[in-house]
């Protein structure tokens, strides 16, 4: 199970004037999108719950698109990222490779465990929701030019 979110930053409004004068997306616009991507990635890392730090360190982003539409994808490849982001419903845990479950401190091996589920601890969605704030801060620095 993977957790991944995609964001598209609509740069058309900023590009129109720049294209008339410079014939393409300015380096400032590209930088603003890149800085927004990094800010959202860092915000997701900041919000990720930490036990071992594996989830937090697994959060990465990459740029996507070209020309008139640029954006980024942010996510994690750890198998429990979606369970952390969205939580889990109550479920039964059964052994995969043995006939019983056992862990240090258990009184005896058991055939199954009724897990109560886990509450959601969103870290990607709140970070993605801050895209507009980060974008406005960086877009205000756009001067034009290539």
N, C-alpha and C positions, 0 to 999 in steps of 0.2 A: 504494500500500500504506500503510495507516494503522495506528497502534498506539493502542489504547484499552483501558482496563480500567474495570470498573464495580464499585462497592462499595456495599453496603447496611449501614448501622449499625442493629442491632436495639436500639431504645431502649425497647421495651415494659417491660422490667423496671424501668427508671427512671421510666417514665411512669405505671405503675399507681398508685402512691401519690400522685403529683402530680395525676393526673386526678381522683382522689377528692376532693381538696381544692380544686383550682383549675379543674376542668372542661376541661382541654386540655393540650397539650404546653407546658411552661413555656418561657419565654424562655431560661432557663439551659440547658435541654436543646438547644434550637435553637442556642445559642451554642457548646455543646460539640461538636455535629456540625460546625458551620461551622469551628471552630478545628481539629478533626481533619482536615477536608478541606484546609485551608490547610497543615497540617503534612505531610500525605501529598504534596501537590503540591510543597512545598519540598524534601522528601526525594527525590522523583523528579528534580527539577532538580539537586540536589546530586550524585546518583549518575550522572546522564547524562554520557557521555563528551563531551569538548569538542574539536572541531577548529576550527570557525568560530564556535561558540556558537549556531548556528541551531537545533539540536535542543533544547538546554537552554531557550532563550527561547520555544520553541514549546509547551512543556508547560503546559497549562492544565487547570483543573477547573471543574465547574459543579455546583450543587446540583440534586438531583432528588427528586421525591416531595413528599408533603404529608400532613398528618394523622398517622396512626399509623406511617407508614413514610417515613423520610427517608434520603437518601443522597447520593452524588455520583458523577460520572463524571470520570475523569482520563485525559488522553491527549495526543497530539501529532498535528498534521496534516501533518507533513513526510513526503514520500513514502518516506523510507528509515528511518523510526522502527522499523517492525517488523523490518527486516533487522538493525538494531542490537540490538534487544531479544532476538531469537531466533537471530541469526546466519544465514548462508546456506550452502547446500551448494555444492560445486564446480559451476561452470556455464560455458558458452561465451558470450562477448560478441561480438556481430556488429554491424556498422554498421547504423544505422537509415536514414540519409538519403544516404549515400555508398557507394562500392563498397569502401572500405578504411578501416581505423582508423589514425590517426597521432596522436602526441603529441610534445611537445618532448622531445628526448633519444632518441627511437626511431630505430633505424638506418634503417628504411624502413617504408613503409605495410604493414599486414598485413590479411588477409581476416578473421581472427578471433583472439581471445585466449582461452586456457583459464584462467579465473579459479579459483584454488584454494579459494575460499569464504572466509567470515569467521567468526571465533568470536563467539559470543553475548556481548553486554555488557549484561545485564539492568539496567534502571533503574526501570521501572514495577513489575514484580512484587515486587522487594524492598521498594519503598516501600509498596505495597499490603499486604504482609505485616506492616508495622509499624502498621497501622490500630488493632489492639487496644491496643497500647502507648499510642499517642496518645489513643485514646478513653478508656482508663482514667484517664489523667492529667487530661483535661478533665472527665470525668464526676464525678471526685472533688470538683470545685468546684460541683456542682449543689446549690443551696440550696432551690429551690422558688420558687413565686410566679410571677406573670405579668408 
